[in-house]
Amino acid sequence: MSKFQRFTPIQKSSVTVKTGNNVVHVDWKDVENLRKLMSPNGKILGRKRLSTSAREQRMLFMALLPYTSATL
């Protein structure tokens, strides 16, 4: 086992938000948090690094669709 940690996970709560009736969604208007979840080249960081499920990863992709590389 390596003594160095390869990936430092980002807080899971920053990716999804639960509403009052237990509906999970990604806030697409929160540009600052969405920017933290992307690489400098504009790609979404991997599931291992973000510690998200496949469903949350797809929701994150859908939240980033309204933005282009010029706006982020």
N, C-alpha and C positions, 0 to 999 in steps of 0.2 A: 504494500500500500504506500502510495506516495505521501510525503509529508506536506506537499503543496496541494491546495484545492484548485482544481482547474477552472471551475465556474463558480462565480459568486451569485447566488440566486437573488433576484429582486423580490421585494415583498409581494406576496400573492394578492393582497388586498388592493394594490394599486392597479391591477388589471381589470377586475370585475367589481361590480357594485350590486348589492342586494337591495331590492325595494321592500316596501312594507309587506307585500303579499308574496315574499320569497321568490320573486322573479329576478334572475341573474342577467345583467346586461353590462355592456362596456359603454362608458360615456364618451361618445365620439366628439363632443364639443370641448373636452378637456385636452387641448393640444399639447400642453407641457408634459403631461403623463404619457401621452401617446409617443411623443418624441423620445422619451427615455427608453421606450420599448423597441426602438429601432437602432440599427447600426448606422454609422456615418454615411454608408453608401445608400441608405434608404430601404434596407431590407429588414424584415421583422426578425428579431432575435429568436433563437431556437427554444423549443419547449423545455429543454433541460435547464437552460439559463434563466428562463422566465418562471419556471416551475408552474406551468399551466397545463391543463388537460387539452386534448385535441379539440374539444368543443369550444373552450375558451380561446384557443388559438384561431379557430375559424371566426369567432366573434370579433377578435382583435383585427383580423384581416378585413372584415366587413366594415369595421369602424374607421379604418384608414382609407377606404375607397374614395370618400369625397375629397381627399386632399391629393395634390400632386407634389412632385419633388420641389416645385418652385414655392409652394406655400409653407412647407415644413422647413 
